[in-house]
Amino acid sequence: MEFNSHMQQALSEARAAAKRGEVPVGAVVVDASGHVIAAEGNRTRALNDPTAHAEILAIRAAGAAMGSERLTGCALYVTLEPCAMCAAAIAAARIARLYYGASDPKSGGVAQGARVFSHPQCHHVPEIFDGIAAEESQAYLRAFFSARR
């Protein structure tokens, strides 16, 4: 199967999140055959839920669509390095591949900070590909936060 990045759709979800006043992060879950099964953006403010990160919402929707808590063979595209909470959810869902854009030195949980996947207690580690559309992802985040200051 030919590789097809779904980061542009994740970026579209990030733009929609920003328009809602949310931190512009978007996530897309793709099944093993390459079909998008879930796409979400941050909704922490809209749902008054600190766990309503784009990755968590996309994983929940994908699980519902597949009828399983295990997303074996699926890939997750997200515009920002997942935090520790999201990285733990990715492991629990058995996501096969993680593609992310911008790194997150402040709150990242993959290559920064907690480095969830490097802990011996982590029961599943996806293949990780970073820096996909990183500049565009960072630009949305910078614009969002500079407008708030």
C-alpha positions in Angstrom: 0.0 0.0 0.0 1.3 3.5 -0.9 1.9 5.9 2.0 -0.6 8.7 2.2 -0.2 11.4 4.8 -3.4 12.5 6.5 -1.7 15.5 8.2 -3.5 18.0 6.0 -6.8 16.8 7.4 -5.4 17.0 10.9 -4.3 20.6 10.2 -7.8 21.3 9.0 -9.2 20.0 12.3 -6.6 22.3 14.1 -7.8 25.3 12.1 -11.5 24.5 13.1 -10.4 24.2 16.7 -8.8 27.6 16.6 -12.0 29.1 15.1 -13.9 27.7 18.1 -11.4 29.4 20.5 -9.7 26.1 21.3 -5.9 25.4 21.2 -5.4 24.5 17.5 -4.6 20.8 17.6 -6.1 18.3 15.2 -6.0 14.5 15.1 -7.0 11.9 12.5 -7.2 8.1 13.0 -6.8 6.0 9.8 -7.5 2.3 9.7 -5.1 -0.4 8.4 -6.5 0.0 4.8 -5.9 3.7 4.8 -9.4 5.0 5.4 -10.1 7.9 7.8 -12.3 6.6 10.6 -12.2 9.6 12.9 -11.1 13.2 12.8 -11.3 15.6 15.7 -9.9 18.9 17.1 -9.4 20.0 20.7 -12.7 20.6 22.5 -11.6 21.1 26.1 -13.4 24.5 26.4 -16.5 23.5 24.5 -17.0 20.4 26.6 -15.6 21.7 29.9 -13.5 18.6 29.8 -9.7 18.8 30.4 -9.4 15.3 28.7 -11.1 16.5 25.5 -7.8 16.7 23.6 -8.0 16.0 19.8 -6.2 12.7 20.2 -8.5 11.4 23.0 -11.6 12.4 21.0 -10.3 10.8 17.8 -9.4 7.6 19.6 -12.9 7.5 21.2 -14.6 8.1 17.9 -12.4 5.5 16.1 -13.1 2.9 18.9 -16.9 3.5 18.5 -16.6 3.3 14.7 -14.6 0.0 14.8 -16.6 -1.4 17.7 -13.4 -2.1 19.7 -11.2 -0.5 22.3 -8.2 -1.8 20.4 -7.2 0.1 17.3 -4.7 -2.5 16.1 -3.2 -1.6 12.8 -4.5 2.0 12.9 -2.4 5.2 12.5 -2.9 8.4 14.3 -1.9 11.8 12.7 -1.8 14.7 15.2 -0.5 18.2 14.6 1.3 18.5 18.0 3.4 16.0 20.0 0.9 14.2 22.3 1.0 15.0 26.0 1.6 12.2 28.6 -2.2 11.6 28.9 -2.7 11.2 25.2 0.5 9.1 24.8 -0.9 6.7 27.5 -4.2 6.5 25.6 -2.4 5.8 22.3 -0.6 2.9 24.0 -3.8 1.6 25.6 -5.6 1.7 22.2 -2.7 -0.2 20.6 -2.3 2.4 17.8 0.3 1.0 15.4 1.8 4.2 14.1 1.9 7.8 15.4 2.7 10.7 13.1 3.0 14.1 14.7 3.9 17.6 13.5 5.3 20.1 16.0 7.3 19.0 19.0 6.0 20.3 22.4 8.9 21.1 24.8 6.5 22.3 27.5 3.9 19.5 27.6 5.0 16.8 25.2 4.9 13.2 26.4 6.6 11.4 23.5 10.1 12.9 22.8 9.9 15.5 25.6 8.9 15.5 29.2 7.4 12.2 30.4 8.5 10.2 27.4 5.7 7.7 28.1 6.7 5.2 25.4 10.2 4.7 26.9 8.9 3.5 30.3 9.0 -0.2 31.1 5.4 0.0 32.3 4.3 1.1 28.8 2.7 -2.1 27.4 2.6 -0.9 23.7 4.8 1.4 21.7 3.7 2.6 18.3 6.1 3.4 15.5 6.7 7.1 15.8 7.3 9.6 13.0 7.8 13.2 14.0 8.1 16.5 12.2 5.4 15.9 9.7 4.2 19.4 8.6 5.8 20.7 11.8 6.3 24.3 10.5 2.6 24.7 9.6 1.5 23.1 12.9 3.8 25.5 14.9 2.6 28.5 12.9 -1.0 27.8 14.0 0.0 27.5 17.6 2.1 30.6 17.6 -0.6 32.7 16.0 -3.2 31.4 18.4 -1.2 32.1 21.5 0.2 35.5 20.3 -3.4 36.6 19.7 -4.2 35.8 23.4 -1.3 37.8 24.8 
